[in-house]
């Protein structure tokens, strides 16, 4: 059963007519750029609308949605299936490296950009696919850029009828519009709330990060700020840390807190953890410890406070070895 109330509450719904006109209207070029704020429903509602799964009489289409990360692929597929009142693998499916959940009735398939690139190498025409959505297109990396180049080549040489939509909350819309051959830009309004920024400096300076090492005193300070946020504010807390090791250490520092659920979100987090994070508030307050995978592609319900450690883990070239390696840097 379609959850109509949840679908109607998504702000991007007001942009669907303009988006349909941009992609399928008279004289449309078959490409478009969608800009919509986080949490507006661009990742979940737009594919359902383009696939004709909302029960509004729209024609049926096969939609392929490309996400930059595996955690976002699973989350988007589960959310869309929930909105339709069914399980993943029916009308909504997904595919990541080593895992596939699709069925004969699947009309929306969510994949990583790496899987999309492999599919384009095997089947240049993308037979059976009507629309490709490049979600979170502002996240530039090799797989995404190469897949975009292949898709533009496919439209120019093999399938001019293949529709291509680039979507993001923060992208350079005009730049993408030029890249897609003068594509129209469709914008959707979101719901804004006041945000208060609080600076919580430590009593003593930390040692700067070196390679993968982070000063334990800084992690202790992050845990203390999380406790302070729990004491002073309501709602769940989302805390950004540079890597999996730091997640585990801060989780250990928060262990034993009464009526508190601590969840760790990273690229290798099990599906059960992802489901628990995206399920929304429960009986206990939650602290979601996350790496940069939660900076985009995911909307974590129930969060009212964000604690940022100010650190990130990024690839840097080690000139002594001539190789790239991950290192901790200030964000």
Secondary structure, 3 states (H helix, E strand, C coil): CCCHHHHHCCHHHHHHHHHHHHHHCCCCCCEEEEEECCCCCCCCHHHHHHCCCCCCCCCCCCEEEEECCHHHHHHHHHHHHHHHCCCCCCCEEEEECCEEECCCCCCEEEEEHHHHHHHHHHCCCCCCCCEEEEECCCCCCHHHHHHHHHHHHHHHHCCCCCEEEEEECCCCHHHHHHHCCCCEEEEECCCCCCCCCCCCCCCCCCCCCECCECCHHHHHHHHHHHHHHHHHCCCEEEEECCCHHHHHHHHHHHCCCCCEEEEEECCCCCHHHHHHHHCCCCCCEEEEEECHHHCCCCCCCCEEEEEECCEEEEEEEECCCCEEEEEEEEC
